[in-house]
């Protein structure tokens, strides 16, 4: 039996905030401040960590749970048959 995938501390902070705020949209700034505090790294850090989080969270499901709301932020919600932001 394979070990379950593990989230790194950054991914856990991101997931916790998305879960607490769900189904509300979490702004990019809010995610950055929650994870990194006053020091916000370049946008690639958020993007790459979000990519890893999506691989772990969305993989077991047919429909993604983490949605990008363009120009606003991110949302964790199950939307059967509808697109994010609808």
Secondary structure as UniProt FT lines:
FT   HELIX           9..21
FT   TURN            22..23
FT   STRAND          26..27
FT   HELIX           28..36
FT   TURN            37..38
FT   HELIX           43..57
FT   TURN            58..60
FT   STRAND          66..69
FT   TURN            70..72
FT   STRAND          73..76
FT   TURN            80..81
FT   TURN            84..85
//
